[in-house]
């Protein structure tokens, strides 16, 4: 993999491993593609080509270039962007993590509070602490609203039960509105659920969803603790 901290980041399966599909990842508020190396590496190990795209960059081009099926994966506001694009572009599914559907009315504006809200994973906390490209305080910005047109493609909504930035109940209610939605609750998970303590289980849930998609079935609709 080759990347600069704020550039598009790419992870590919090892040479000789058949590519099982493409995942285009959209980061959330304050984030950049380089923060998703752990997840990208894991999905690539399972045979998926992964591209993390900076906010504002060309997503459609990456979708056209990818082996099928093509899936949009977004975190925080990236999840809203993924849902919006999934209703407009030829994608096969969408994964929305940490949807910012509600916010704390009186948030603590300190960096320590933001870091605690983002993740409890010591490895990811250390990464965020030393990252000069992360925009601290970005979670205080008002997120865009949900798209007016909801995607009809299969959708997996992932959310941490301990998310203090966005309400898990709102995420569950939204998943139930989707024509082909399923909801997975990560027990104890914080807002950056893709990079939190249970990141291995979350990655496995995403891979399972992708495999169901390849097989032409959504699989069982479960709430996972």
Secondary structure, DSSP 4 states (H G I P E B T S, - for coil): ----TTS-EEE-PPTTSPP-EEEEEE--TT--GGGGHHHHHHHHHTTEEEEEE-TTS-HHHHHHHSPSSEEEEEETHHHHHHHHHHTTS--SEEEEES------TT---SHHHHHHHH---HHHHHHHHT-SSS-TTGGGSPPPPPPSS---SEEEEEEETT-SSS-HHHHHHHHHHSTTEEEEEETT--SSGGGSTTHHHHHHHHHHHHHHHHHT---------
